[in-house]
Amino acid sequence: MSGAARGNATRVVVFGYHNVGVRCLKVLLAAGVDVALVVTHEDNAAENIWFESMVSLCQTEGIPYITPADAKDPGLLARVKAARPDMLFSFYYRNMLPAELLAIAPAFNMHGSLLPAFRGRAPVNWAVLHGATEIGASLHEMTLKPDAGAIVAQTAVPILPDDTAFEVFGKVTVAAEQTLWRVLPALLEGNAPRMHNDLSQGGYFGGRKPEDGRIDWSQPAQQVYNLHRAVAPPYPGAFTDVGGTRYIIDRARLARTTPPGLQGLPPGLRVVDNAIYGVCGDGRALAILSLVDADGAAVSPSQLQARLA
């Protein structure tokens, strides 16, 4: 029975985390939706927590919340059933919801891409890595297969040539908020549109690990630059190991022209005219504006030149 049929505001359970979770939860609250329970994650002390907190928002708004380690926890299932939701929402929750949870009520997920493109994990990072020029946010029906349900609404945003994944993620967060805000009235009334999610298009991508940021300098400069943009801080960063020392690119740009001092040099880190460059397999270079070591200490051109010598 819907919330409207019970004479109350629509009652929902939200699974969420990260900035998208916070902003989309705020949209529900602004629309007068009854958020009966929030399911989120405990922050990982080993992770760089640069994003907003669902727990803090719940505490501010007086919303009950739980942080189960496993989405298959029987206790979680019991709590969600007891909430008697009309709908379930997932906003950047990191675990797949099992069939038992999806059977409780219609469920909708906010995904950070223009489905069916970049299904799966870390869509923004993969899109930047692949040189995509557009991404967005998609609200879709949840099924047992990830990111496979019918699309309810989408909002597109551009990826500019020098955007990092962090910058793009900020755009996607706004796109997610706009997408939910625009379609929520129709969703609550039960007449939101459904668009086919053509899984023969796009592709599915897995999670990324810090080791995936290792630079292969034999690749073309644009490809190396895309890797840097995809994992630049606050993500772990693109890195290279030289002489037993790990160097992480903090800030860089694709050099528009190759300085004469770099021409003919083999790929790798180089110092020319008191500036650091990364020479790539096609002879082009990255101008490295800020380089740090594994401890986060800045490495100057003179320090690097002495080490390379």
C-alpha positions as CSV (number, residue, x, y, z in Angstrom):
1,M,0.0,0.0,0.0
2,S,1.4,3.4,-0.9
3,G,2.0,6.2,1.5
4,A,-0.6,8.2,-0.3
5,A,-3.1,5.4,0.2
6,R,-2.3,5.3,3.9
7,G,-2.9,9.0,4.0
8,N,0.7,9.8,4.9
9,A,3.8,11.0,3.2
10,T,5.6,8.3,1.1
11,R,7.7,6.3,3.5
12,V,11.2,5.2,2.3
13,V,14.4,3.5,3.4
14,V,17.6,5.0,2.0
15,F,20.8,3.1,1.5
16,G,23.5,5.7,0.9
17,Y,27.0,7.0,1.3
18,H,29.3,9.8,0.0
19,N,28.3,13.2,-1.4
20,V,25.7,11.7,-3.7
21,G,24.1,10.0,-0.8
22,V,24.0,13.2,1.3
23,R,22.6,15.4,-1.5
24,C,20.0,13.0,-2.6
25,L,18.8,12.4,1.0
26,K,18.5,16.2,1.3
27,V,16.3,16.2,-1.8
28,L,14.0,13.6,-0.3
29,L,13.7,15.6,2.9
30,A,13.0,18.8,1.0
31,A,10.2,17.1,-0.8
32,G,8.6,16.0,2.5
33,V,9.3,12.3,2.0
34,D,9.2,10.3,5.3
35,V,12.7,8.7,5.6
36,A,12.1,5.9,8.1
37,L,15.7,4.6,8.1
38,V,19.1,5.2,6.6
39,V,21.5,2.4,6.0
40,T,25.1,3.6,5.5
41,H,28.7,2.6,6.1
42,E,31.2,3.1,8.9
43,D,34.0,5.2,7.6
44,N,37.2,3.3,6.9
45,A,40.1,4.7,8.8
46,A,42.5,3.6,6.0
47,E,40.5,5.6,3.4
48,N,41.0,9.3,2.6
49,I,37.6,10.6,3.8
50,W,37.2,13.8,1.7
51,F,33.4,13.5,1.2
52,E,30.4,14.5,3.3
53,S,28.9,12.2,6.0
54,M,25.5,10.5,5.8
55,V,25.8,9.8,9.6
56,S,26.3,13.5,10.4
57,L,23.3,14.4,8.3
58,C,21.1,11.8,10.0
59,Q,22.2,13.0,13.4
60,T,21.4,16.6,12.4
61,E,18.0,15.6,11.0
62,G,17.1,13.0,13.7
63,I,16.8,10.2,11.2
64,P,17.4,6.6,12.5
65,Y,20.5,5.0,10.9
66,I,22.4,1.8,11.0
67,T,25.8,0.8,9.6
68,P,25.8,-3.0,9.0
69,A,28.9,-4.5,7.6
70,D,27.0,-6.9,5.3
71,A,23.9,-6.1,3.2
72,K,22.9,-9.8,3.7
73,D,22.8,-9.4,7.5
74,P,19.4,-10.9,8.7
75,G,19.2,-8.1,11.2
76,L,19.3,-5.5,8.4
77,L,16.5,-7.3,6.6
78,A,14.4,-7.3,9.7
79,R,15.0,-3.5,10.3
80,V,14.0,-2.7,6.7
81,K,10.9,-4.8,6.9
82,A,9.9,-3.2,10.2
83,A,10.1,0.2,8.6
84,R,7.3,-0.8,6.1
85,P,8.7,1.4,3.3
86,D,6.8,2.2,0.1
87,M,10.1,2.5,-1.7
88,L,13.8,1.8,-1.3
89,F,16.5,4.2,-2.6
90,S,20.2,3.5,-3.0
91,F,22.5,6.6,-3.4
92,Y,26.1,5.4,-3.8
93,Y,25.7,2.6,-1.2
94,R,28.7,0.4,-1.8
95,N,27.1,-3.0,-1.4
96,M,24.7,-4.9,-3.7
97,L,21.3,-5.4,-2.2
98,P,20.2,-9.0,-2.1
99,A,16.9,-10.3,-3.5
100,E,15.3,-10.4,0.0
101,L,15.7,-6.6,0.3
102,L,14.7,-5.8,-3.2
103,A,11.5,-7.8,-2.7
104,I,10.3,-5.5,0.1
105,A,9.4,-2.5,-2.0
106,P,10.2,-0.9,-5.4
107,A,13.8,0.0,-5.4
108,F,15.7,2.7,-7.3
109,N,19.5,3.4,-7.5
110,M,21.4,6.5,-8.5
111,H,24.3,5.6,-10.7
112,G,27.1,8.1,-11.6
113,S,27.0,7.7,-15.4
114,L,24.7,8.0,-18.4
115,L,23.5,4.4,-18.4
116,P,24.1,2.0,-20.1
117,A,27.6,3.5,-20.4
118,F,30.1,2.8,-17.6
119,R,28.0,0.4,-15.6
120,G,29.6,-1.0,-12.4
121,R,32.2,0.5,-10.0
122,A,33.9,3.9,-10.1
123,P,32.2,5.1,-13.2
124,V,33.6,8.7,-13.0
125,N,37.2,7.4,-12.8
126,W,36.8,5.0,-15.6
127,A,35.1,7.6,-17.8
128,V,38.0,10.1,-17.3
129,L,40.6,7.3,-17.9
130,H,38.9,6.4,-21.2
131,G,38.9,10.0,-22.3
132,A,35.1,10.4,-22.3
133,T,33.8,13.9,-22.9
134,E,30.4,13.4,-21.2
135,I,29.0,11.7,-18.2
136,G,26.1,12.2,-15.8
137,A,23.8,10.6,-13.3
138,S,21.0,8.0,-13.9
139,L,18.2,7.0,-11.6
140,H,17.1,3.5,-12.5
141,E,15.1,0.6,-11.2
142,M,17.2,-1.9,-9.1
143,T,17.5,-5.5,-10.2
144,L,19.7,-8.3,-9.0
145,K,22.0,-7.5,-12.0
146,P,23.9,-4.3,-11.2
147,D,22.9,-1.1,-13.2
148,A,20.6,-3.2,-15.4
149,G,17.1,-1.9,-14.6
150,A,14.9,0.5,-16.6
151,I,16.1,4.1,-16.5
152,V,13.8,6.6,-14.8
153,A,15.7,9.8,-15.4
154,Q,19.2,11.1,-16.5
155,T,21.1,14.3,-16.4
156,A,24.3,14.8,-18.5
157,V,27.4,16.9,-17.6
158,P,30.5,17.6,-19.7
159,I,34.0,16.3,-19.0
160,L,36.4,19.0,-20.0
161,P,39.9,18.1,-21.4
162,D,41.7,19.0,-18.1
163,D,39.1,17.9,-15.6
164,T,40.2,15.5,-12.9
165,A,37.9,12.8,-11.6
166,F,37.5,14.8,-8.4
167,E,36.2,17.8,-10.5
168,V,33.9,15.6,-12.5
169,F,32.6,13.9,-9.4
170,G,31.4,17.3,-8.2
171,K,29.5,17.8,-11.4
172,V,28.0,14.3,-11.1
173,T,26.9,15.0,-7.6
174,V,25.0,18.1,-8.8
175,A,23.6,16.0,-11.7
176,A,22.3,13.4,-9.3
177,E,20.6,16.0,-7.2
178,Q,19.0,17.5,-10.2
179,T,17.9,14.2,-11.6
180,L,16.2,13.1,-8.4
181,W,14.6,16.6,-7.8
182,R,13.2,16.6,-11.3
183,V,11.6,13.1,-11.4
184,L,10.7,12.7,-7.7
185,P,7.1,14.1,-8.0
186,A,6.3,11.7,-10.8
187,L,8.0,8.8,-8.9
188,L,6.0,9.5,-5.8
189,E,2.8,9.6,-7.8
190,G,3.6,6.3,-9.5
191,N,3.8,7.7,-13.1
192,A,7.5,8.2,-13.6
193,P,8.8,7.2,-17.1
194,R,10.8,4.1,-17.8
195,M,13.4,4.0,-20.5
196,H,15.1,0.9,-21.9
197,N,18.5,0.2,-20.5
198,D,20.2,-1.4,-23.5
199,L,22.9,-3.6,-22.0
200,S,24.3,-4.4,-25.4
201,Q,25.7,-0.8,-25.3
202,G,28.2,0.8,-23.0
203,G,30.2,-1.6,-20.8
204,Y,30.7,-2.9,-17.3
205,F,33.7,-2.0,-15.2
206,G,35.0,-3.3,-11.9
207,G,36.5,-1.5,-8.9
208,R,39.9,0.2,-9.1
209,K,42.8,-0.4,-6.8
210,P,45.7,2.0,-5.9
211,E,48.1,-0.3,-8.0
212,D,46.0,0.6,-11.1
213,G,47.6,4.0,-10.9
214,R,51.0,2.8,-12.0
215,I,52.2,4.7,-15.0
216,D,53.4,3.0,-18.1
217,W,55.5,5.7,-19.7
218,S,55.6,3.8,-23.0
219,Q,52.0,4.7,-23.6
220,P,51.0,7.9,-25.5
221,A,51.0,11.1,-23.5
222,Q,47.2,11.6,-23.7
223,Q,46.7,8.1,-22.2
224,V,49.1,8.8,-19.4
225,Y,47.5,12.2,-18.8
226,N,44.1,10.6,-18.6
227,L,45.4,8.2,-16.0
228,H,46.7,11.1,-13.9
229,R,43.3,12.9,-14.3
230,A,41.4,9.7,-13.3
231,V,43.3,9.1,-10.1
232,A,44.6,12.6,-9.1
233,P,44.2,13.6,-5.4
234,P,42.1,13.1,-3.4
235,Y,42.3,9.7,-5.1
236,P,45.6,7.8,-4.6
237,G,47.3,9.3,-7.6
238,A,49.3,8.1,-10.6
239,F,52.7,7.0,-9.6
240,T,56.0,5.7,-10.9
241,D,58.9,4.0,-9.1
242,V,62.5,5.1,-9.9
243,G,65.6,3.9,-8.0
244,G,63.5,2.4,-5.2
245,T,61.5,5.6,-4.6
246,R,57.9,6.1,-5.4
247,Y,56.9,9.4,-7.0
248,I,53.2,10.4,-7.2
249,I,52.0,13.0,-9.6
250,D,50.0,15.6,-7.6
251,R,49.3,18.1,-10.4
252,A,50.2,18.0,-14.1
253,R,49.1,19.2,-17.6
254,L,49.6,17.8,-21.0
255,A,52.5,19.8,-22.5
256,R,51.3,21.5,-25.7
257,T,54.8,21.4,-27.2
258,T,57.8,19.2,-26.3
259,P,60.7,21.3,-25.0
260,P,63.8,20.8,-27.1
261,G,65.7,19.4,-24.2
262,L,63.3,16.4,-24.0
263,Q,63.4,15.5,-27.6
264,G,65.0,12.0,-28.2
265,L,65.0,11.1,-24.5
266,P,63.6,7.7,-23.4
267,P,60.3,7.6,-21.6
268,G,60.2,8.4,-17.9
269,L,60.7,11.3,-15.5
270,R,63.0,14.0,-16.7
271,V,64.2,17.4,-15.5
272,V,64.8,20.2,-18.1
273,D,65.3,23.9,-17.4
274,N,64.4,23.4,-13.7
275,A,61.0,21.8,-14.6
276,I,59.8,18.3,-14.2
277,Y,58.4,16.4,-17.2
278,G,57.2,12.9,-17.9
279,V,58.3,11.8,-21.3
280,C,55.9,9.4,-22.9
281,G,56.1,6.7,-25.7
282,D,54.9,9.0,-28.5
283,G,57.6,11.6,-27.7
284,R,55.1,14.0,-26.1
285,A,55.3,14.9,-22.4
286,L,53.4,15.8,-19.3
287,A,54.5,19.0,-17.6
288,I,54.5,17.9,-13.9
289,L,53.6,20.9,-11.8
290,S,53.7,19.1,-8.4
291,L,55.4,15.8,-7.6
292,V,55.4,14.1,-4.2
293,D,57.0,11.0,-2.7
294,A,55.2,8.2,-1.0
295,D,55.2,10.1,2.3
296,G,53.5,13.1,0.6
297,A,56.6,15.3,0.7
298,A,57.1,17.6,-2.2
299,V,59.9,16.8,-4.6
300,S,61.6,19.8,-6.3
301,P,63.1,19.7,-9.8
302,S,66.6,20.0,-8.3
303,Q,66.0,17.2,-5.8
304,L,64.7,14.9,-8.6
305,Q,67.6,15.9,-10.9
306,A,70.1,14.9,-8.2
307,R,68.3,11.6,-7.6
308,L,68.1,10.8,-11.3
309,A,71.7,11.5,-11.8
